[in-house]
Amino acid sequence: MLTATATPLDIVLDGLMRRYKERVPDVQGVINVMVKEGIIKSGDDIENDHIAFRTMGVPQLGIQSFEKIFLSLGYEKRDPYFFAAKKLNAFWYAPPKPHYPRIFASELRVGDLSEEAQRIIRSYTDEVTSDPVDSINLNNGAEIDAFLHKSLWRTPTVEDYNRLAEESEYAAWVIYNRYYLNHFTVTIHNLPNGYNTIADFNAFLERSGFKLNDSGGKAKASPDGKLIQSSTVAEMLDAEFANGAIKNISGSYVEFAERRPLDEFAHIPYTQLKREQRREGFEAANADKIFESTYASQTVKRN
C-alpha cells in the first residue's frame, strides 16, 4: 500500500506488481498457500529478490534505453551476461536500498536472427522512431508506470507471432508483451525452517499443485552452490492479436531464489545474516534455463 511519502520508485514498483498480480494468478496463488501454511502472515512479508524485464535489442530500444529508467531511480549497473544459444544479452542492477528488488534486464540480439525474423521485428519496432524514454519525466513515478504498461508498437498478427516463435520464443514473447513484468522472485532463505531452501520450497509448491520449470532440473544451482533458483511454468492467457484473433500464449511466471552465505560469513546463523553477506548477482547458466519458463516445452505442463 502506497503512503503519502512514496517515492517515484515506490510508485513504479507498486504499479508493476499490481498489474502483474492481476494477470498472473500464480502470484496470489503462491501467497495464499504460504499464508495457509503459516509461512508468512501476508504477501507484504515476502522479500522480493529481483524483478525481470525483456527488451528488443534495436537502436532506439533495448537495454540502453530501458535502463535509463532505473538508473534514474538510483539503481547501479552491474555484471553483463551473454546467452549465445538464445541470442540474448543481459545486465543486472543493484537497488538504491536493500529493501528494493534487484533488476535483471535482458535484450534480444535482433541482428543475430534470420533476415525474415529481423524484418518482422523491425516492421513493429521501427514505429518507435526515437528513444521513448527520453520523452518521460523520470522524476514522475506515475508517468514511468504508465509508460511501462503502454503499447510501444501496433498489436502483432498471429502469423508474425507464430513465425517469430519458430525461431525465438523470446522474440515472440516480447513482440506481444513488450515491457510487461516478466517475473518477480520470492526470497526463500529468510523463510522459516522447512521452507528456507529451494529443495524444501519446491517440494511444498508441488504438494500445493504448482507446476515447476524442470529445464536443467527443478533446482538450478550456480557452480559455487550459493545461488539456487526455481520457477513456476508461465501462466497461459488468451491474447488478442490484430484483427481480433485470439491465441493462447505464455504470459509471466513466479521465480524463487535462495542465496547462501559467502564463505567468510558461513559461521553466522542464517537469521542474523545481512543481505551483503550472501551470494550476490546472478548466474548465466541458471538464468538460461529460467528463461524457458515461458517456452512451449515448459508451458505444455499447464495443459
Buried (B, 14 or more C-beta within 10 A) or exposed (E): EEEEEBBBBBBBBBBBBEBBBEBBEBBEBBBEBBBEBEBBEEBEEBBBBBBBBBBBBBEBBBBBBBBBBBBBBBBEBBEEBEBEEBBBBBBBBBBBEEEBBBBBBBBBBBEBBEEEBBEBBEBBBEEBEEBBBEEBEBEBBEBBBEBBBEEBBEBBBBEBBBBBBEBBBBBBBBBBBBBBBBBBBBBBBBBEEEBBBBEBBBBBBEEBEBBBBBBBEBBBBBEEEBBBBBBBBBBBBEBEBEEEBEEEBBBBBBBBBBBBBBEEBEEEEEEEBEBEBBBBBBBBBBBBBBBBBBBEEBBEEBE
